[in-house]
Amino acid sequence: MRIRVRRTGGFAGIERQGEVDTAGRPDAAEWQSLARQVLAEGRPTPPAGVPDGFRYEITVDATTVHTADPHVTDPQRTLISRVLKEGA
């Protein structure tokens, strides 16, 4: 499973991206479970955010969902943080 995160917006407007491939990882099941939960909670189109807030595009294999501050759920925030940290 390939998980990609693209973060845009924020005060400085700097874009950040990361990607993780779960194939062969010892923690693949954990990543996949979290990714499925995030897909279920996401929106197919970008939601309205707040000024200077971040917007997120999360792609798992061929499915893309969107979220934005302040509407990011705990599972979404966890996945976003992990992908941007490990997949940068």
N, C-alpha and C positions, 0 to 999 in steps of 0.2 A: 504494500500500500504506500503510495506517495502522498505526502501531506505538505502542502505549500501554504504559506501565510504571507500576505502582503499588507503592510500597514502604511497608511497615508494620513496626512493631516498633521495635527498638533501645532503648537505655537510656531515652530520653525519650518513646518511643511516638508520635513525630510522623509523620504520614502525609505522603508526598510523591508527586506524580504528574507525568507528562509525556507528551506525545504529539507524534509527528512524522508528517507525511504526505510520503511519498517522491515523489509525483507532481510532475514538472517539475524535480526536483533534478538537478544534474549528477552527483551521486554516488549516484543512486538504485540502480544495480546493486549497489554495495557494500553499501548498507543492506539491500537485499532478500536478498542472499546471506547476510549475517550473520543476518538474521531467520529465514531457513529453517533455518540451522544451530541456532539457539536453540530453535526449535520442535521440532526432532528430538531435542534433548537434554532438553527440559523434561518435566515430569510433569503429568498431567491434574488431579491433586489436590494440595493443599499438602503438602509433606513435613514431617517433624518437623525443627524447627530447634534452636537453642540459646537458653538464656536471654539476653535482651537482644540477640539477633541480629536481623538484618533478614529479612523475608519479602518475596518479589517475585511479583507477578502480571504476566505479560507477555502482551499481546494483540496479535496480528497479524491484521488484518482481523477475521474472526469466530472465530478460534482462540485459546484462552487456555491457557497453561501456567504452572506454578508452580515456584519454586525457593526455597531458603532458605540462609542462612549455616549452616554452613561448606561447603555443597555446590554453591555457585555456580561454574560452569565459567568458563574465561577468555573464551570467546565471549559467554556470558551477561553477564558483568561488563562487557565492552566495550559491548555493546548497552545495558545498563541505564545505564551512565555517560553514554553519548552521548545517549540519549533524555532523561534527567533534566536534562542540561546544556542541550541545544538545544531541548527541547520544554517547558521549564518555563514 
